[in-house]
Amino acid sequence: MMDKKLRTNEEGSLLLSTFHLLLFISFLILSVTAIVNNQLMQLHQISQAYEAKALIEVSESLLKDRLVREEVEAATLYFSQGHVEIIKETDTDYSLVAHLTNHYTRRQMLRIEPEPNPKGILIIPEDSDTGDVFSTDENSSTGMSWESTGTLEVIETLTGNE
């Protein structure tokens, strides 16, 4: 009679170990699925950040080219991936905000410092000696002027909608 009870207990342990194995495998599958999902979300966010950064860099280049010819207070540039708003904050600071079509937003501050203008330009006439050197400035009647492209300092801020 004792042998029968031992056999019954061994048969029940096989069912319990199978249940534990199935539980472990289901936990493993759920964990791998969560990891893959997070990796795909991170890849999507990185691609959005690169798209927004590319839009801002193109807008920055267009803004610098435009500033050589005229003053820009505010502008909006439209692209196939979204649009970039340019707003003049101060005399030297511009705010560039990229809005992608999927509602991702990236903001970057652009500082354009004008190069110092020279106080005067030396003009040496061909038929005179060095004692006859005189200088003129931008406002003189010779029509000379100094054009500055400025130096660039970029301050970057990242805001994203998930």
C-alpha positions, 0 to 999 in steps of 0.5 A: 500500500505504501508503494501506491502513495509514492507513485501518486506523488511522483506523477503530480510533481511532473504536472507541477514542473510542467506548469512552472516551465510554461510560466517561465517561458511565457514570462520570457516571451513577454520580456523579449516583446517588451524589450523589442517594443522599447527598442523600436520606440527609441529608434523612432524617437532618434529618427524624429530628432535627426529629422528635426535637427536637419530641418533646423540646420537647413533653416539656419543656413537659409537664415544666415544667407538672408541676414546678409541681404536684409533683416529678418524679424520672423519667418516660417519655412515649410518642408515636406517633414514639417515646418520651422518657425524663426523668431527674432528674440534680441538683436543677436538671438534667433529662436528656431522651432521645428515642428514635424508632421507627427507633432515632434518639436525641437527648439534651438537658439541661434546667436549671430554676433556681428563682427566688429566694423573697422573704424576706418579704411586706409587709402594710399594715393598712388602718386603721394608719399606715406605722409599723405595717408588718410582714412575714411569710414562707411559714411564717407563720400567714396561709397565704401562700406564694410559687410559683415557675416558675423560669427555663430554660436549655437545654444540647443534645447530639445523638447519632444512629444512622445 
